[in-house]
Each structure stands twice: as C-alpha cells, then as structure tokens.
C-alpha cells in the first residue's frame, strides 16, 4: 500500500528526535552518577581517539564525522560499531561543532555499555515511560511497523518505500 490515511494509530519515525531522547537518557545517567561527562570514552569503549568525552558527543564537538555509509559495510551491528569506533576524526576533539550522527551512535553504545541495557529499552525505562510516552521508541516490532507512516522512497540503499524502519542511515 503506497498511501494510507493518518489516524490516531499511526506511528511516526522519531528520526533525529532519538538524539534528544538519547541526550535525556545520558543526563539521567549523569544525574545518577553512572556517567561522567568528562571521562574519556576509552575507559569503557575501544577507541583510537582517547581524548573524546561524553560531553563532546553530547555537544557535537567530538571531531567525529557527521555521517558514514554504514549500510554499505558487510556484516552486522558489531562490524558497523567497529567502523564507528575507528572513524577518522574530521577535526580535533573540542575544536569544532559538527552535528554528528556517528557521535550519537557512539554515545548510545556508551550508555548501553555502562548499564548493560539496550538503548531503546534504557530510554523507555528512564525517559519515555516516566514522561508518559510508554509506546514511543525506535525499532518497532513487525506488527507495529506496519502502522508506521512512510518516511521516504529510498534508492540508495534500494529499499523502495520505507515504513517502520530506520531511514536515516
């Protein structure tokens, strides 16, 4: 079905709002003393860039590139995370601002490492449920994804009409 009417049951892609939810989740962990925003990420994650901190990821000043074509890499999540961990810096950490999806992938991975909980579940527990939005989140189940509004027609990668899946590679 190419077009559907929008109604109360329609799900919408959070897209970059996930960065806001991830930021709020990080803030909750800072408040709880679980996350030191000034500590080097290399204390918890593999990184060739030992000077990057959670604060720099949160403020988009880590020096990491804005995006990477992760969907083109063979393998699964771990291979893509390995590419993120070893991403070359576009600038020295703390010297330039660049809105970085790569930095937030790294931040989310750090939050998962600190808590032992997948980011969508962690955000649901710490932020979304307390805010009265228990059904908000990302990566909906197949049955829920069928209720999602389409976000785009994608040719690279060739997926056609994208509905209920990440579209911001």
ZAVODREN-716979 format. One line per 10 residues: number of its first residue (from 1); their letters; for each residue x, y, z of N, C-alpha, C. Coordinates in steps of 0.001 Angstrom, whole numbers, plus 500000, padded with zeros to 6 digits. Last residue first. Layout:
NUM) A) X:Y:Z:X:Y:Z:X:Y:Z | ... $
This chain:
169) XXXXXXXXXX) 520298:506632:507371:521438:505741:507529:522640:506418:508137 | 517377:507038:508168:518498:507974:508214:519775:507173:508462 | 515497:505164:508476:515713:505632:507111:516895:506590:507041 | 514512:502343:510218:515417:503486:510189:515627:503897:508737 | 511063:501531:509597:512483:501170:509674:513308:502447:509687 | 508463:502194:508999:508727:501456:510226:510151:500964:510377 | 509009:502219:505613:507950:502390:506630:508344:501562:507842 | 509977:503285:502494:510452:502896:503812:509380:503232:504839 | 509789:502127:499270:509080:502911:500273:509463:502397:501654 | 513039:500960:498353:511701:501395:497987:511094:502256:499079 $
159) XXXXXXXXXX) 515609:500281:498857:514592:499661:499705:513181:500054:499318 | 518730:500437:497963:517455:500273:497249:516421:499521:498079 | 520373:502852:500143:520238:501532:499530:518851:501335:498933 | 519035:504416:497566:520380:504026:497993:520450:504016:499507 | 516335:504934:497269:517019:504251:496174:518415:503794:496559 | 513339:505163:499044:514801:505128:499111:515389:504311:497959 | 510968:507327:499910:511217:506288:498918:512721:506284:498744 | 510065:507836:503382:510703:508216:502125:510672:507045:501164 | 508287:507175:505397:509193:508299:505597:509856:508762:504310 | 504930:506227:506157:506114:506116:505302:506974:507359:505469 $
149) XXXXXXXXXX) 503837:505539:509447:503767:506394:508270:505049:506199:507461 | 503191:502252:510717:504019:503458:510619:503754:504228:509328 | 502012:499847:511019:501177:501022:511295:501928:502335:511104 | 504003:498017:510686:503008:498096:509615:502060:499281:509811 | 505308:498111:513092:505904:498822:511952:504914:498957:510808 | 503855:496355:514684:503702:497807:514913:504242:498599:513726 | 504704:493920:513611:503282:494252:513599:503043:495742:513837 | 507505:494085:514042:506970:493987:512687:505491:494379:512642 | 508291:496607:516529:508087:495227:516107:507455:495222:514717 | 510407:499492:515970:509142:498852:516335:509092:497406:515855 $
139) XXXXXXXXXX) 512799:501180:516506:512838:499767:516153:511540:499065:516549 | 512049:503412:519271:512502:503111:517924:512599:501611:517770 | 509374:505187:520939:510645:504483:520884:511082:504295:519456 | 506335:505206:522833:507317:505867:521972:508606:505052:521993 | 504736:504087:524700:504761:503430:523391:505720:504103:522420 | 504926:505684:526995:505447:504318:527039:505492:503611:525689 | 505059:508488:527869:505104:508070:526469:505618:506633:526356 | 505356:509666:530348:504013:509344:529890:503941:508931:528436 | 507851:509961:531300:507275:511136:530642:505867:510876:530128 | 508497:507402:532191:508234:508450:533185:507599:509710:532582 $
129) XXXXXXXXXX) 508789:506214:529539:507701:505832:530449:507447:506896:531510 | 511116:507725:528563:509825:507698:527874:508661:507306:528776 | 513304:507481:530515:512792:508751:529986:511357:508638:529478 | 514013:504938:531503:514472:506143:532202:513770:507417:531763 | 512768:502968:529842:512707:502898:531305:512982:504240:531969 | 513365:503859:527224:511979:503623:527621:511853:503654:529141 | 516152:503905:527307:515419:505163:527117:513956:505011:527536 | 516578:501127:527611:517084:502070:528610:516327:503400:528526 | 515503:500174:525214:514904:499772:526491:515317:500737:527605 | 517235:501394:523306:515780:501611:523261:515084:501258:524582 $
119) XXXXXXXXXX) 519873:500465:524292:519445:501869:524342:517931:502057:524227 | 520083:497605:526394:519983:498164:525044:519380:499567:525119 | 522140:497554:529256:520783:497572:528715:520802:498198:527331 | 524426:497947:530687:524114:496577:530295:522719:496438:529705 | 525302:500482:531333:524127:499949:532026:523840:498479:531743 | 527574:501082:529834:527527:501458:531244:526412:500758:532019 | 526831:500198:527274:527960:499570:527968:527907:499858:529470 | 524770:501992:526656:524497:500555:526736:525588:499838:527526 | 526226:504348:526587:525153:504204:527569:524787:502734:527751 | 527913:503780:524385:528483:504011:525712:527423:503813:526798 $
109) XXXXXXXXXX) 526028:503682:522350:526787:502475:522664:527430:502593:524039 | 525229:506353:522344:524265:505312:522678:524950:504010:523058 | 527687:507502:521488:527107:507833:522789:526107:506761:523233 | 527911:506414:518883:528927:506111:519894:528396:506399:521305 | 525715:507616:517750:525794:506152:517755:526789:505729:518822 | 526529:510243:518045:525413:509759:518859:525283:508245:518827 | 528642:510396:516223:528889:510662:517640:527771:510138:518524 | 527202:509951:513880:528215:508979:514295:528527:509163:515781 | 525755:512266:513606:525024:511028:513876:525989:509968:514387 | 526700:515382:514507:527245:514074:514182:526346:512922:514608 $
99) XXXXXXXXXX) 527254:518574:513632:526146:517692:514004:526496:516278:513554 | 530100:520000:514763:529538:519359:513575:528495:518354:514037 | 532315:522409:515936:530975:521856:516081:530542:521266:514745 | 535698:522012:517101:534726:522415:516082:533386:521748:516365 | 537291:521169:519219:537696:522362:518468:536669:522851:517451 | 536824:518775:520557:536642:520020:521289:536953:521283:520502 | 539131:516794:518734:538043:516865:519709:538028:518203:520449 | 539978:518028:515492:540437:517638:516828:539276:517748:517811 | 537959:516696:512806:538646:517798:513487:539091:517290:514856 | 537270:514287:511857:537186:515391:510902:537847:516638:511470 $
89) XXXXXXXXXX) 538858:511186:512581:538328:512470:513036:538321:513483:511898 | 537801:508019:511358:538795:509094:511405:538134:510402:511836 | 536429:505422:513331:536192:506517:512375:537280:507573:512484 | 536455:503245:514987:537714:503601:514318:537548:504730:513301 | 533838:503031:515905:534928:503156:516883:536217:503644:516225 | 532544:502627:513431:532300:503863:514191:533443:504089:515181 | 533478:500070:512807:533769:501185:511902:533573:502521:512606 | 532389:498665:514949:533848:498697:514790:534259:499846:513877 | 529679:498961:514320:530224:499635:515510:531742:499708:515440 | 529616:497301:512082:529327:498732:511921:529831:499525:513126 $
79) XXXXXXXXXX) 530184:494871:513239:531072:495376:512196:530851:496875:511975 | 527986:494626:514994:529349:494739:515520:530316:495278:514485 | 525714:494460:513217:525889:495568:514158:527337:495724:514619 | 527115:492760:510383:526006:493247:511182:526401:494390:512088 | 528363:492589:506999:528270:492178:508393:527088:492818:509083 | 529712:495264:504990:529231:493895:505177:529184:493566:506673 | 528535:498600:504642:529502:497669:505221:528911:496268:505327 | 526562:500295:503870:527340:499656:502803:528321:498605:503339 | 525549:501444:506107:524709:500450:505445:525460:499724:504333 | 527381:503460:506744:527438:502194:507480:526630:501094:506806 $
69) XXXXXXXXXX) 528722:505872:505618:527824:504956:504892:527838:503560:505520 | 528476:508346:508178:529302:507354:507485:528336:506419:506760 | 528372:511784:509307:527758:510515:508894:528818:509609:508295 | 530137:513699:510541:528681:513747:510698:528000:512407:510396 | 533080:512440:512265:532365:512891:511071:530858:512893:511300 | 534211:513772:515429:533800:512660:514575:533047:513185:513359 | 534634:515841:517108:535524:515756:515959:535183:514610:515032 | 532935:516366:519189:533879:515248:519342:534919:515194:518232 | 530865:518115:519456:532210:518690:519321:533292:517607:519449 | 528190:517702:520143:528618:517580:518740:529965:518261:518500 $
59) XXXXXXXXXX) 527559:517489:522766:527580:518845:522191:528045:518864:520742 | 527786:514768:523297:526517:515449:523552:526443:516818:522883 | 530503:514351:522754:529489:513683:521945:528150:514403:522084 | 531603:515924:524784:531855:516291:523387:530870:515592:522447 | 530717:514494:527024:530297:515897:526829:530487:516322:525374 | 532112:512104:526735:530662:512106:526546:530151:513532:526328 | 535207:512760:524921:534399:512601:526138:532911:512554:525789 | 538246:511839:523392:536828:512141:523229:536069:511830:524520 | 540895:511018:523635:540506:512299:524219:539031:512627:524122 | 541463:508636:522283:541270:508598:523739:540793:509909:524348 $
49) XXXXXXXXXX) 540722:507262:519638:540678:508685:519974:540439:508825:521476 | 540348:504682:519043:541678:505209:518742:541800:506687:519111 | 538587:502716:521362:538629:503953:520588:540068:504342:520296 | 536312:500647:523028:537525:500710:522215:537504:501991:521371 | 534990:502010:526114:534825:501521:524748:536159:501545:524010 | 535708:502966:528632:534629:501989:528525:534496:501347:527151 | 537760:504730:528450:537658:503993:529708:536636:502863:529608 | 537376:506082:526107:538254:504915:526047:538300:504158:527370 | 536039:508354:526721:535256:507194:526306:536083:505930:526331 | 537180:510105:529593:537422:509642:528221:536591:508398:527911 $
39) XXXXXXXXXX) 534876:512088:531466:535760:510919:531389:535971:510528:529930 | 532995:514064:531613:534364:514471:531296:535324:513296:531145 | 530588:512961:532391:530662:513566:531059:532076:513962:530648 | 530186:509940:533776:530998:511137:533983:531182:511791:532619 | 527436:508143:534700:528156:508663:533545:528876:509944:533942 | 526293:507592:537134:526765:506460:536323:527616:506899:535143 | 525075:509535:538625:526485:509272:538874:527051:508100:538091 | 522557:510320:538026:522680:509150:538901:524134:508815:539233 | 523104:512347:536208:522473:512685:537485:522611:511549:538500 | 524038:510775:534113:524945:511739:534755:524411:512075:536138 $
29) XXXXXXXXXX) 521698:509432:533475:522837:508657:533971:523888:509559:534612 | 520165:511590:532586:519699:510807:533736:520857:510010:534335 | 521681:512344:530373:521552:513276:531503:521079:512542:532754 | 521259:510122:528719:522614:510409:529216:522548:511330:530430 | 518537:510546:528265:518977:509317:528921:520375:509503:529496 | 518651:512961:526885:517956:512909:528171:518353:511662:528962 | 520041:512037:524607:520607:513084:525461:519959:513070:526840 | 518172:510250:523566:519484:509748:523992:520155:510754:524918 | 516162:512077:522944:515889:511032:523931:517197:510446:524456 | 517538:513555:521001:517014:514222:522202:516769:513193:523302 $
19) XXXXXXXXXX) 518021:511556:519123:519165:512242:519747:518726:512970:521023 | 515503:510920:518278:516215:509919:519075:517434:510544:519735 | 514883:512918:516620:514381:513072:517988:515029:512009:518876 | 515686:512146:514110:516689:512767:514975:516178:513107:516365 | 513186:509713:514061:514326:510284:513349:515321:510907:514319 | 510770:508659:514789:511358:509671:515674:512552:510358:515021 | 508081:508111:512638:509506:507909:512857:510044:509026:513740 | 504882:507376:513959:505747:508273:513216:507190:508016:513611 | 501952:505376:513570:503245:505610:514223:504084:506514:513330 | 498472:505702:513870:499647:505833:513019:500896:506105:513864 $
9) XXXXXXXXX) 496182:505771:515332:497009:504583:515473:498307:504656:514659 | 494851:508103:514602:495417:508011:515953:496356:506813:516135 | 495949:508394:511133:494956:508377:512195:495627:508241:513544 | 496278:508941:507705:496886:509095:509025:495767:509147:510054 | 495816:506624:505057:495331:507753:505840:496036:507755:507193 | 498398:505749:502812:497460:505391:503864:497008:506659:504552 | 499855:504647:499785:499350:505747:500597:498340:505214:501614 | 500766:502045:498996:501606:503223:498863:501147:504362:499767 | 500855:498826:500000:500000:500000:500000:500895:501229:500000 $
